Amino acid sequence: MAEHMVHCVKLGRELPGLSEVPFDHPLGQRVYDNVSKQAWAAWTEHLKMIINEFRLNPATMEAQEMILQQMEAYFFGEGAAPPPDYKPQ
């Protein structure tokens, strides 16, 4: 079976895509169709920062909605900005 290839919206070139839809939501399908494994790995690191800086509990609906908004911006919008008080180490 051939590897799933995508023209990555984040990195702007043809790269291997995710092996499956990352979550059951229309945005999950959009990510599968347009985001490379490499860009997804970068997103997961960015997501850790978001969860820690905003002190999110991913089990809550509010946190899940914020994560989806941040993901939409990261991949398909202007890019997700770090939290206002974030200082890189």
RODO-2510 file (C-alpha; in nm, 4 decimals, decimal comma):
residues 89
     n   res          X          Y          Z
     1     m     0,0000     0,0000     0,0000
     2     a     0,1350     0,3423    -0,0970
     3     e     0,2062     0,5993     0,1689
     4     h    -0,0558     0,8736     0,2093
     5     m     0,0980     1,1891     0,0592
     6     v    -0,0317     1,5442     0,1034
     7     h     0,0611     1,8906    -0,0112
     8     c     0,1204     2,0197     0,3425
     9     v    -0,0528     2,3511     0,4118
    10     k     0,1969     2,4329     0,6864
    11     l     0,5217     2,3436     0,5081
    12     g     0,4122     2,4110     0,1501
    13     r     0,5387     2,0939    -0,0136
    14     e     0,4471     1,7330    -0,0881
    15     l     0,5200     1,5176     0,2177
    16     p     0,3975     1,1976     0,3857
    17     g     0,0643     1,2546     0,5565
    18     l    -0,0824     1,1079     0,8710
    19     s    -0,1627     0,7371     0,8635
    20     e    -0,5203     0,7970     0,9839
    21     v    -0,7649     1,0765     1,0636
    22     p    -0,6384     1,2115     1,4002
    23     f    -0,9839     1,2629     1,5579
    24     d    -1,3500     1,2321     1,4656
    25     h    -1,4438     1,5860     1,3621
    26     p    -1,4581     1,7701     1,0285
    27     l    -1,1315     1,9441     1,1240
    28     g    -0,9742     1,6014     1,1815
    29     q    -1,0536     1,5044     0,8229
    30     r    -0,9221     1,8393     0,6959
    31     v    -0,5976     1,7834     0,8872
    32     y    -0,5661     1,4318     0,7426
    33     d    -0,6150     1,5652     0,3901
    34     n    -0,3781     1,8653     0,4193
    35     v    -0,1198     1,8211     0,6968
    36     s     0,2044     1,6235     0,6879
    37     k     0,3401     1,4025     0,9659
    38     q     0,6204     1,6554     1,0125
    39     a     0,3798     1,9480     1,0587
    40     w     0,1610     1,7386     1,2914
    41     a     0,4652     1,6663     1,5107
    42     a     0,5352     2,0412     1,5324
    43     w     0,1691     2,0997     1,6241
    44     t     0,1864     1,8484     1,9097
    45     e     0,4802     2,0404     2,0582
    46     h     0,2890     2,3683     2,0176
    47     l    -0,0163     2,2055     2,1776
    48     k     0,1853     2,1104     2,4875
    49     m     0,2774     2,4762     2,5313
    50     i    -0,0878     2,5832     2,4894
    51     i    -0,2120     2,3290     2,7439
    52     n     0,0541     2,4270     2,9969
    53     e     0,0380     2,8040     2,9536
    54     f    -0,3428     2,8216     2,9594
    55     r    -0,3610     2,5456     3,2222
    56     l    -0,6146     2,3566     3,0130
    57     n    -0,7813     2,0334     3,1133
    58     p    -0,8302     1,8575     2,7766
    59     a    -1,1162     1,6553     2,9277
    60     t    -1,3378     1,9655     2,9419
    61     m    -1,5498     2,0818     2,6503
    62     e    -1,4175     2,4394     2,6863
    63     a    -1,0563     2,3233     2,6556
    64     q    -1,1401     2,1019     2,3573
    65     e    -1,3071     2,3945     2,1801
    66     m    -1,0049     2,6161     2,2453
    67     i    -0,7687     2,3458     2,1167
    68     l    -0,9748     2,3120     1,7967
    69     q    -0,9669     2,6911     1,7487
    70     q    -0,5902     2,6982     1,8022
    71     m    -0,5414     2,4049     1,5632
    72     e    -0,7540     2,5735     1,2950
    73     a    -0,5432     2,8899     1,3271
    74     y    -0,2135     2,6971     1,3356
    75     f    -0,2770     2,5056     1,0149
    76     f    -0,5310     2,7046     0,8156
    77     g    -0,5321     3,0574     0,9539
    78     e    -0,2817     3,3225     1,0454
    79     g    -0,0955     3,0783     1,2679
    80     a    -0,1505     3,0236     1,6361
    81     a     0,0148     3,2827     1,8542
    82     p     0,1655     3,1836     2,1870
    83     p    -0,0272     3,2859     2,5000
    84     p     0,0171     3,6531     2,5944
    85     d     0,2456     3,5853     2,8937
    86     y     0,4498     3,3075     2,7291
    87     k     0,8273     3,3409     2,7601
    88     p     1,0357     3,0802     2,5722
    89     q     1,2962     2,9054     2,7832
***
